[in-house]
């Protein structure tokens, strides 16, 4: 039933599939539907997060610590500001 409904509506995710199955009279847990869909290789056609896409205009900075031997504590400090929103 899951495969047939997926072929009709490929954008359905596990929660929507559970609602469909309950309307058909089959009471099933969401986690079971999730496992079955994973075993069948089915996933909803929803957009995925695109957090690491970079623009061609952005400059790629070199990694300055390459080749540096860090031999003691507090020799090198680092911070990552990748996800700080800019205006």
Secondary structure, 3 states (H helix, E strand, C coil): CHHHHHHHCCCCCHHHHHHHHHHCCCCCCHHHHHHHHHHHCCCCCCCCCCCCCCCCCCCCCCCCCCCCCCCCCCCCCCCCCCCCCCC
